[in-house]
Amino acid sequence: MPYLTTEKKATIFTTYGGKPTNTGSIEGQVALLTERINHISNHLKGNKKDFSSQRGLMMMVGNRKRLLTYLSKHDLTGYRALIEKLGLRK
């Protein structure tokens, strides 16, 4: 059973992107990446030697960082609201 079903993706994009079909929104993509990063992080706590998942995790973190940098340059208030909503930076 996949951890991220289509209903879960639709709720993520509805919450952060506005509509379930708005999959191109930066906010929705960052929220989806955050969900995947949290899932893989929990997987790696129990499987410390899974290096391919570890590499995938680092690539996702870098991708999320690039998207957040883009968002901070183009929409600073939206960026601040999103990191507050997701609880990313302290």
C-alpha positions in Angstrom: 0.0 0.0 0.0 1.5 3.3 -1.0 2.1 5.9 1.7 0.9 8.7 -0.5 -2.5 8.0 -2.1 -4.2 10.2 -4.7 -6.6 11.4 -2.0 -3.7 12.5 0.2 -2.1 14.3 -2.6 -5.4 16.0 -3.5 -5.8 17.2 0.1 -2.2 18.5 0.2 -2.7 20.5 -3.0 -6.1 21.7 -1.9 -4.6 22.9 1.4 -1.5 24.6 0.0 -2.1 25.1 -3.7 -5.8 26.2 -3.7 -7.3 23.5 -5.9 -6.6 19.7 -6.1 -5.7 20.2 -9.8 -3.2 23.0 -9.1 -0.2 20.7 -9.0 2.1 23.3 -10.4 1.9 25.7 -7.5 5.2 26.2 -5.7 3.4 26.0 -2.3 1.8 22.6 -3.2 5.1 21.2 -4.5 7.0 22.2 -1.4 4.2 20.7 0.8 4.3 17.4 -1.2 8.1 17.3 -0.9 7.9 17.9 2.8 5.5 15.0 3.2 7.8 12.7 1.2 10.9 13.9 3.1 9.2 13.2 6.5 8.3 9.7 5.3 11.8 8.8 4.1 13.3 10.3 7.2 11.2 8.0 9.3 12.2 5.1 7.1 15.9 5.9 7.5 15.7 5.9 11.3 15.1 2.2 11.2 17.2 1.4 8.1 20.5 3.2 8.6 22.3 1.5 5.8 19.8 2.3 3.0 22.1 4.6 1.1 20.0 4.8 -2.1 17.1 6.2 0.0 19.5 8.5 1.7 20.7 9.9 -1.6 17.1 10.4 -2.7 16.3 12.2 0.5 19.2 14.6 0.0 18.1 15.3 -3.6 14.5 16.0 -2.4 15.9 18.4 0.3 17.9 20.2 -2.3 14.9 20.5 -4.6 12.7 21.8 -1.8 15.4 24.3 -0.9 15.6 25.6 -4.5 11.8 25.9 -4.6 11.7 27.8 -1.3 14.5 30.1 -2.5 12.5 30.9 -5.7 9.4 31.5 -3.6 11.2 33.8 -1.2 12.5 35.9 -4.1 9.1 36.3 -5.8 6.6 36.2 -2.9 8.1 36.9 0.5 4.8 37.0 2.4 3.7 33.7 0.8 7.1 32.2 1.7 6.8 33.2 5.3 3.3 31.9 5.5 4.3 28.6 4.0 7.2 27.9 6.3 5.1 28.8 9.2 2.3 26.5 8.1 4.7 23.6 7.4 6.9 24.3 10.5 10.1 24.1 8.5 12.4 26.8 9.9 12.6 27.8 13.5 
